[in-house]
């Protein structure tokens, strides 16, 4: 079966990809969530849809924006969904090729994709397209500073994990705020209410290190709620 990939505005393809969203992300991400995502403003954005025998079997939503913090234009695969029975190389890599072409057309310096715990099936495809892991973001819901202290202590015990940053997340006036934490002693005098989550950013310098780093993260007796991996492609 030949794969055909069409491109256009997110609004044009939304109805066609909605069933894919339901099947790929059931209970985690919904059609409503996707609709809100594609409605956010960006300098450039595009939708790619993969068809087999005129049936939509996968899609990618890609955006490009100028980012003041790094003084550069960055592209991002905001979402990529492929029906489980069509996750062979032809469909997935076809969508990734289109994302790379879009990035080159928009003259960005970097294309990035964040892979969630649910999407780790795509990692071999990303590596095959020369996207390289740069960091891992591990998050866990917590309800007390003692929980955060225990996580920090466990992370420090493992010298194979290169932690760039630890953060505590708070809810204040219906907004999410964060505070960097370097040492567990900082938690003793913490005067913040609404503590809801702990997050660590871990560096990955080489693709070969990814699997071992993920294994080390799972070996420190912490049940992470989400592990997101950022992959980068330099244009």
Secondary structure, 3 states (H helix, E strand, C coil): CCEEEEEECHHHHHHHHHHHHHHHCCCCCCHHHHHHHHCCCCCEEEEEEEEECCEEEEEEEEEEEEEHHHCEEEEEEEEEEECHHHCCHHHHHHHHHHHHHHHHHCCCCEEEEEECHHHHHHHHHHHHCCCEEEEEEEEEECCCHHHHHHHHHHHHHCCCCCEEEEEEEEEECCEEEEEECCCHHHHCCCCCCCEEEEEEEEECCCCCHHHHHHHHHHCCCCCCCEEEEEEEEEC
